[in-house]
């Protein structure tokens, strides 16, 4: 939703005031409350006339005949694009983010799970973080351990600090005295590359090698071919109870729709990926629910950002809340957290 039309300075001032007042109070905003709260130097009648013009243009709406007005999605989008003050997170928030994450330098999955908790704690809204899948993980070490002649355990340590263990049923026996040689061969081919790159390297060795090395390459190809598929990206969501404490979701039908959406957190991430990762470089964004498919998401917004490892986008993180979110406070927190997580994971992967 883009808006190339610019409002007048007075219209922008009053739209800004309505949004900030509504976010703070969760109640429809009247002209008198604007005059009292902001002292704009104009009468309540003037403010009322401007609010009526903003309603006619689609930036505000009146839920009931006798009530004040609330922002529409067009009003929120205009605010986000033109009026929202750009400010960094507070020093206290920056210290909290850096301190909390730096204490988790052990395993990427644990860091990411903690990041979703941290976002929920600081924003007072649910925090969502997509963990990278293992297709881009770089191998640090591979270890095969025989269980029986036809079953082996394969342990893979990667640059994200993750350790993946797989049981592989072989289609023909693997003599135990070959396991050590195969371990050495796999680590020579695999250290510092992804699984896909290791597979290509071994296939090349298979074409160019002879005798014992060729037999090792054949066995390695057979073992890799029997491995289970890569794990898909895991999505962590923390703090959902805070969303249902918002007055917008005291309505049971609305709460049920949002709960269903959050239960399908992987689908929500896919919707965000479609918005954030279609441009180069991937962009930070505030996505209003009405700007995403399917229907039923109109009451929420997501402040989201990609995060990177070594300059490559590997996941998305963000904060989920009602449309009535304090974007001016949450946006810098999400942006700073994405940067902090990117730096931490890049150090871990180095």
SULURNOR-V820924 format. One record per pair of residues at least 24 apart in sequence whose ideal C-beta (glycine too) atoms are under 7 Angstrom apart, sorted by the first residue. I is the first residue (numbers start at 1). J is the second residue. D is the distance in whole Angstrom. If there is no record, write none. Layout:
i=<I,I>
j=<J,J>
d=<D,D>
This chain:
i=<1,1,1,1,1,3,3,3,3,10,11,11,11,12,13,14,14,14,14,15,15,15,15,15,15,16,16,18,18,18,18,19,19,19,22,22,22,23,23,23,26,26,28,28,28,28,28,29,29,29,30,73,73,76,76,77,80,80,84,84,85,87,87,88,89,89,89,93,93,94,96,97,97,97,98,101,101,101,105,105,106,107,107,108,108,108,108,108,109,111,111,112,113,115,115,115,116,116,116,117,119,119,119,120,120,120,122,123,123,123,124,125,125,125,125,125,125,125,126,126,126,126,126,126,126,126,127,127,127,128,128,128,128,128,128,129,129,129,130,130,130,130,130,131,131,131,131,132,132,132,132,133,133,133,133,134,134,134,134,135,135,136,136,136,137,137,138,138,138,138,139,139,139,139,139,140,141,142,142,142,142,143,144,144,144,146,146,146,149,149,159,160,160,160,161,166,166,168,168,168,169,170,171,174,178,181,182,182,182,185,185,186,199,233,235,235,235,237,237,243,243,246,248,248,248,254,257,258,258,261,261,269,272,272,272,272,273,276,276,276,277,277,282,282,284,286,286,288,299,301,303,303,303,303,304,305,305,305,306,307,307,307,308,309,309,309,309,310,310,317>
j=<73,74,77,288,291,74,77,78,81,50,50,53,54,83,40,47,50,51,54,54,59,75,78,79,83,79,83,51,60,69,71,71,75,79,70,71,324,324,325,326,247,324,63,67,68,69,70,68,69,70,68,288,290,288,323,288,286,327,327,328,328,328,332,332,332,333,336,122,333,336,122,336,337,340,340,340,341,344,344,348,161,161,162,160,161,162,345,348,162,344,345,236,236,317,337,341,236,237,238,238,317,319,337,238,239,242,333,319,330,333,242,239,242,243,319,320,321,325,237,238,239,240,242,243,319,320,238,239,319,235,237,265,317,318,320,236,315,317,233,235,269,315,316,233,234,236,315,160,233,314,315,230,231,232,233,158,164,230,231,194,230,194,312,314,162,194,192,193,194,349,190,191,193,195,198,191,187,183,186,187,190,183,179,182,183,174,176,179,173,174,349,345,348,349,348,227,228,223,226,227,226,226,222,219,219,216,216,219,220,216,220,220,224,315,265,266,269,262,265,320,321,322,299,322,324,299,296,299,300,296,297,316,302,304,316,318,316,304,306,316,306,313,306,313,335,327,331,323,323,325,327,330,331,334,334,334,335,338,338,338,341,342,342,342,345,346,349,346,349,341>
d=<7,7,5,7,5,7,6,5,7,6,6,7,6,6,7,6,5,6,7,6,6,6,7,7,7,7,5,7,6,6,6,5,7,5,5,6,6,5,7,5,5,6,6,4,4,6,5,5,6,7,4,5,5,6,6,7,5,6,6,5,5,7,6,5,5,5,5,6,6,6,7,6,6,5,6,6,7,5,7,6,6,4,6,3,5,6,6,6,6,6,7,6,5,6,7,6,4,6,4,5,7,6,6,5,3,7,6,5,5,6,6,7,6,6,5,6,4,7,6,7,4,5,6,5,7,5,5,6,6,7,5,6,7,5,6,5,7,4,5,5,5,4,5,6,4,7,6,7,6,4,5,6,6,5,4,7,7,5,5,7,5,6,7,6,7,7,6,6,6,7,4,6,6,7,6,7,6,7,4,5,5,6,5,6,5,7,5,5,4,7,4,7,6,6,6,6,6,6,5,6,7,7,7,7,7,6,6,6,6,5,6,6,6,7,5,5,5,6,5,7,7,5,6,5,7,6,5,7,6,7,6,6,6,5,5,7,6,6,6,6,7,6,4,5,6,6,7,6,6,6,7,5,5,5,7,5,6,4,7,4,5,5,5,7,5,5,5,5,6,7>
